[in-house]
Amino acid sequence: MTTAPMTPVTATPDPETPDLAAPDPAAPASALQPPPASTGLTQAPLDREAGYALLAELAGPAAAATLRGLDSVAPGFPDWIVTSLFGGTYQRPGLALRDRQIANLAALTALGGVEPQLADHVRNSLGVGMTKEEITEVIVHLAPYVGVPKALAGLRVATATFAEAAGSQA
């Protein structure tokens, strides 16, 4: 049996589809362009001071102690987290801080195995004005999507965090 030689297939560029090719690593940083205005998106800033200010607003002094401990193990890593996450992603327009906390609760519950971070974000959610009932409802809502065991684990974390928060207010 003989087979016909294969003809290479080349893609024809679609003018409606943006070019998502990786940038040339040899190109200077100034050659990287922000997304086109037509996307409605803006670049995330990297504002270190804003990151630390937001983290202090959300998590208070507990965050500073956690970061000091982490910096002794992985120097510079906590600063990178705060700068890129709280000083970058959180600074983007488009979502209110409350909405970002709902997304965090959902993502951390779905991941599972990240109880300390979920507890932090339950506290942060209370701090941005979410009620215990709203936080609970976010986690209950996830059960059909992430599974009952992960939702139950999330509820255990939330319940313990609510009790801890009530005890610290007494």
Buried (B, 14 or more C-beta within 10 A) or exposed (E): EEEEEEEEEEEEEEEEEEEEEEEEEEEEEEEEEEEEEEEEEEEBEEBBEBBBBBBBBBBEEEBBEBBEEBEEEEEEEBBEBBBBBBBBBBBEEEEEBEEBBBEBBBBBBBEBEBBEBBBBBBBBBBBBEBEBEBBBEBBBBBBEEBBEEBBBBBBEBBBEBBEEBEEEEE
